[in-house]
Amino acid sequence: MQLINDNSCGWINDLSPRTNVKSLDKNYDCEWLIIGAGYTGLSAARKLGQLYSNQKIILVDAQLAGEGASSRNSGYLVETTLNDGFTSNKKLENYKKKSDIYDLGIEVVKKFIKEYQVDCDWNECGKYFASSRLEDKKILINFSETLSKLDFRNNLVDEEELKKKLGTSFYNIGLYTKGGILLHPGKLVRAMIDTLPKNVELFENSSLINWKKNNDIILCTFKEAIIKTKKIIFATNGFLKSLGIKTNYNFPITLTASMTRPLTDKEFKSIGEPKEWGVLPVRPMGATIRMTKDRRILIRNTAEVHNPYKMDQSDLKKRSTKQKIGIKKRFPQLPDNIIQSTWSGIVSRTRNSSQIFEKIDENIFAAGCYNGSGIGVGTLFGEQIAIKASNEHTNEIETIEARKKPTCLPPQPFLNLGVKARLIYERLRARTEI
Ligand SMILES: Cc1cc2nc3c(=O)[nH]c(=O)nc-3n(C[C@H](O)[C@H](O)[C@H](O)COP(=O)(O)OP(=O)(O)OC[C@H]3O[C@@H](n4cnc5c(N)ncnc54)[C@H](O)[C@@H]3O)c2cc1C
């Protein structure tokens, strides 16, 4: 499978182009190899770099580092989620286990940006779960009760308040949760690249084609070279399955998002000059929509099984039309042609929405499958899988491993058929919210 960089993502286009890009052009031996340089791989590399200042640590990505899902997401660093895939949040104990991981994820990102003085448009403004359907109030009341039992500050918000805060009268009911953070995902991941420890060598545009274990050595074949490593961490998230990692437990999903240009003063006034905000849908396939710090509107309202994973321009154009309609429904007073960029990104899902954090064989480790919480959880899992691979134990690992492991998926073609049918069903249920 070939991964190609493109220039479709608005977050990436905000950044200055990288100048120090190296690709693999000869063979290497190393102690540690990390495949995938998103939040997970970069975080694992940072930790290993700190733990083993005298060892050779290599980090490789098939495209430019950080330019996978880690730059392409909606930028919600979440403390709570309502629609974690299609698993209900019925059991308080399970919900607590999940939110304990989110808490740790927020802490680890917070620590990183404080330590390196990272500017990533960090805004502790909280977030809304909102719906245009009054009947969704029941879901939000139940959710609010769950959150309150776990001491998450939250409150129900009515139509009037939502209009004032968001600048749209589309929503009729919402729940505000105080602990969510909005940020610029591209700036965050770029800072993780720029601050890698000196003993971590990063190779980009170098795709791992196959790998095998040969006694104590893991032999990794790239197009241009071979790396022999003693230990390996797979941090390729949506591409875990294509590398033969936990193939019966995870599958890729393609998401698309669009972002407008900044609204003009007049346009911004026409929607009431709201402060930066983020809305998550109450129903799984509804739109995630956000007003950025610089008055751009971001919308993500598709999730699908798509092969090849990454979309070409004509595929993106179709998704962009859906996103234009999503914006228009909410902001009819804005012009039609304000979308500036539309992009796709790949995430990985499991059947029960649990994450992968595992030693999968001697000296072989993998972390991934965060659904919509990869900013915090990916950064946390990267750091902690590096510690686990060093045979150390932490309270964080205990918290991560207290959660249920992913459950086995049905075989193909039932898996694809099942996922597609479920996505269509959920899309129908959420049709007013797209
Ligand atoms: C549109 C969208 C919206 C999202 N919104 C949010 C959100 O608001 N909040 C949130 O927390 N999460 C969100 N997510 C999810 C989040 O982006 C991911 O969970 C997170 O980026 C995962 O990080 P990662 O480092 O594990 O994987 P990635 O960032 O996907 O990195 C994996 C890397 O592995 C590389 N790779 C793959 N195969 C190979 C190979 N064979 N050889 C070498 N390298 C390889 C890829 O090039 C890629 O760079 C969203 C995702 C998308 C796409």
The ligand as a Gaussian input file, in Angstrom:
#p B3LYP/6-31G(d) Opt

LIG

0 1
 C      -10.857000      13.748000      10.265000
 C      -10.388000      13.247000      11.605000
 C      -10.859000      13.850000      12.771000
 C      -10.403000      13.411000      14.021000
 N      -10.734000      14.131000      15.136000
 C      -10.117000      13.873000      16.309000
 C      -10.263000      14.750000      17.412000
 O      -10.916000      15.797000      17.331000
 N       -9.639000      14.411000      18.573000
 C       -8.842000      13.311000      18.686000
 O       -8.294000      13.096000      19.761000
 N       -8.674000      12.471000      17.642000
 C       -9.257000      12.734000      16.469000
 N       -9.023000      11.927000      15.379000
 C       -8.210000      10.725000      15.555000
 C       -6.718000      11.056000      15.682000
 O       -6.289000      11.908000      14.649000
 C       -5.921000       9.772000      15.666000
 O       -6.421000       8.908000      16.659000
 C       -4.457000      10.016000      15.958000
 O       -3.906000      10.930000      15.027000
 C       -3.678000       8.714000      15.951000
 O       -2.305000       9.020000      16.036000
 P       -1.243000       7.933000      15.639000
 O        0.101000       8.526000      15.798000
 O       -1.508000       6.677000      16.375000
 O       -1.551000       7.617000      14.112000
 P       -1.293000       8.491000      12.789000
 O       -1.278000       9.933000      13.027000
 O       -2.226000       7.953000      11.764000
 O        0.193000       8.077000      12.426000
 C        0.500000       6.826000      11.901000
 C        1.641000       7.012000      10.932000
 O        2.054000       5.732000      10.473000
 C        2.547000       5.896000       9.179000
 N        2.567000       4.610000       8.489000
 C        1.533000       3.841000       8.127000
 N        1.957000       2.747000       7.480000
 C        3.295000       2.808000       7.440000
 C        4.309000       1.985000       6.897000
 N        4.021000       0.849000       6.254000
 N        5.612000       2.359000       7.039000
 C        5.933000       3.515000       7.692000
 N        4.991000       4.338000       8.231000
 C        3.704000       3.994000       8.094000
 C        1.569000       6.887000       8.544000
 O        2.166000       7.542000       7.442000
 C        1.251000       7.817000       9.705000
 O        1.995000       9.019000       9.665000
 C       -9.504000      12.310000      14.111000
 C       -9.039000      11.696000      12.945000
 C       -9.459000      12.166000      11.699000
 C       -8.916000      11.507000      10.458000

